[in-house]
Amino acid sequence: MAPALYTSPPMSLPLQTGVKPFYRADLLFYGVDQTGPSYRAAVFFDNPNANQDTPEDAEHGFAGRFAVFGKGGCYGDEGHCIPRGPQHRFDRRPPHPALPTMKVVRVTDRVRALIAQGQSDVVVTVVPTLADTAGIAVEGDLERPLQFEQLGLVTYDR
């Protein structure tokens, strides 16, 4: 069984009338869970029928990809794998590597192409493909490896 896809509601593209043109556009995935299995996620624009077999090219709406090196579950007691926070205000240790993270996919060329075609919004479809674990048992939600809190489209000007 293939992992579940994510399809967004329509997202507004940036207005280009009367403003300085952007030099970069990013699709931001906030709060990406990395406690489950490892996977790669292909991002498609305006192709809600995309799946693991869809070619990753502009003709099929391919916009980019990101990967998650999943932790594969936790085998310790509660609180072992993801600490609740710093022990005290002087705790300067780096954040735990299993905490939710942010993934960035540069989509500048695809966003510019959609705007040039006169589009005002875009539907984002993300297709996760599980990594080959070479027979190693992995814990986590194998049907829904892609879990995140929020999706945003951000543009930058100079």
C-alpha angles and dihedrals in degrees: 000000000000119000117261119269127226121226119184129214112253112296120207117246117222118273113247101189116105095353134099110267116253120245097202139022125196133188106216123203108196125200097012110186113231101175095094132059127324116259144155120233123211115204120213130185120219095352108108089167093062116128140164090290097051112115113248098234138113092257089065094042097258109170104169144293145243135196135220121206096208124209092225096227134302125279098186135080123289110295092019098105100035115028117215094237143291115336091225139352093271093055103122099173115132118259117279110269093232095059116112112278140193124251122201125203116187108224101166098128095045093048091049090050092051092048090049088054089055098252119152099190142023137207114222121211120188119199115196120202117194118235119244105258093192093234096312113138111244126195124211138070104317092178093053108028093150107078124155139152105229143002124211139176112216130183128195130208127196 
